[in-house]
Amino acid sequence: MYYIARMSNRIYFSSFKESGSIADTVSIARISARGFTGPKLKELAPTMAMIKRFRENPAGQWQWFVGNYIEDLYAREDLEELYERCVGKVLLCHCAHGLLCHRILLAKTFEIEFGADCREVGGWDIPFNKAFEKIESFIGLWYENPFDDGPINLVGNYKRLKGHELVPTAPPPGV
């Protein structure tokens, strides 16, 4: 049995195949694995349209998938509430260990926005294994800044931009 300290801000990520039978698991898949009876947070899964497009041409769709999935997360008014429901849990999807998938993007979003301590069961085997010094090195989704002139990166500003109407714009020069 995998023990997770409830008093921390730690969240584990894994796949149904690797960790579907351990305690405190939550599905973050659009469709959970057969036999999975634990709680489900479909709100954190990519849409079926995103999944279909990515599966049809995975090599050519990752950048598109990243932008669309992150935008969907940041559009949620309840993202912080969903994060709080994930603390102390093991979040599961279908992707095998080491593959690029939405759980990596969700982990980095929770780290950046809420200071979560996100870990992959068995360790991350991907290029996103360390915190980012600059948010823009993760992803830049630029919007008109409702507070002053110039664009603002959606990533890293969830609490600040929550509830504001956002209008996409070009990134600042040099980014």
Buried (B, 14 or more C-beta within 10 A) or exposed (E): EEEBEEEEBBBBBBBBEBBBEBEBBBBBBBEBBEEBEBEBBEBBBBEEEBBEBBEEEEEEBEEEBBEBBBBBBBEBEEBBEBBEBBBBBBBBBBBEBEBBBBBBBBBBBBBBBBEBBBBBBEEBEEEBEEEBEEBBEBBBBBBBBEEEEEBBBBBBBBEEBEEBEBEEEEEEEEE
